[in-house]
Amino acid sequence: MKRIPFLMVLLLSIVSLSSCDKCDGEKPRARIINNGTDDASVQIKTSGGSTENLNNVPTGSTSDFRGYDAGLITFTVTVDKVEYVESVQMSECYEYDITIDPNNNISTTPRDRND
């Protein structure tokens, strides 16, 4: 009988902690951070067939985020007329930085928006 109040408090604590997420099933999103040698563009193809584009991001700048459906995503990044292709599994509530370094090397960095 003494355990019931304790269990109730414990249950309420767990529920309140799990409901503090900043993101609730939102689409993933990506942006370009262009430190490369020329303007950069990215085509984002989803496994569902839709396409999003971030075009002509100047060197030394960062684009706004663009959202898309979760799933297997193929990025086609173009810098200085050269294409780079990378496929990544994307989940809801994640955002991705597509970073182009001064040598035009491309990396993607995922970040959970609930952290």
N, C-alpha and C positions, 0 to 999 in steps of 0.2 A: 504494500500500500504506500509505503514511503517512497518507492521508486517512481510512482506515477508523476508527481510534480517534477522530479528531476528529469524524467524522460520527456515530459512536455516542454520544459525549458530547452533541453538539448535539441529536440525536434524543431522548435521555433528558431533557434540559433542557426541550425543548418539551413533551413528554408530561407532565412533572411540573408545569409551569406551567399547562397546560390542565386538569389534574385538581384544581386548587386552588379550584374554584368552590365557593362557599358554598351555592348552590342548584342542584339537579340535577333539572330538569324539574318543579318544584313548581308548583302552580296559582297564578295571580295572586291577590292579595288586596287589600282596600280597607278604609279606615276613614274615619270622619267626624271632622273637627276643627271643632267648632261654636263660632264666635265671633259668631253671628247673634243675632237679637232674640228667638228662641223655640226650643223643642225642635225637633230636626231628625230626620227619618227618611229612609232611602234604600232604594229597591227596586232590586236589581241583577238585570237580566234578561240571560241569556246567549243567544248565537245558537243554542245547542242546546235552548233552551226551559226551562231550569231558572231558578229564582228564589231569591235570597237577600235577606234583609231585615235592616237595622240600624234599630231603632225607638226613638223617643223619647230621643235623645241630648240631654241638657240643654245649654243655652247655657253657654259657658265650659268645656266638657269635650271629651274625645276618646274615641271608642268603641274597642273592641277591633277587631283585624283580622278580616275575614270572607273566606274563600276561595271561589273559584268557578272554573268552566272557562274556559280561554282562548278568545279569539275576539272577535267584535263584541259589545260590552257596552253596554246602555242603562241609565244611571242615571236614576231618577226620584227627585228629592230634594224633600221637602216641608218648608217652613219657614213658620210663621205662616199655615197653610192655603193657601199658594201653592205650586204645583208647578213645578219646573224640570227639564227633560229634556236629557240630554247623552248622545251615543253616542261610544264610544271603542274603538279596536282594542286589545285587551289580550293580552299575551304571557306565556308561562310565566316564572317567576322575577322577576316584577315586582310591586311593591306600589304602591298609589295612595292618596294623601291626597286626600280630597274635602273641600275647605276652604270654609267659609261665613264670609264676612267680616262686619263689623258692619252693612253695608248689605244683607245677605243675598245678595250676589253669590257665585256658586259657581265654583270652579276645581278642576281635577284636576291633580295633580303626580305623574308616574310616577317610580319609582326602581328601578333594577336591583339586586336583592338580592345580586348577585355583586360589586358595587363596594365 
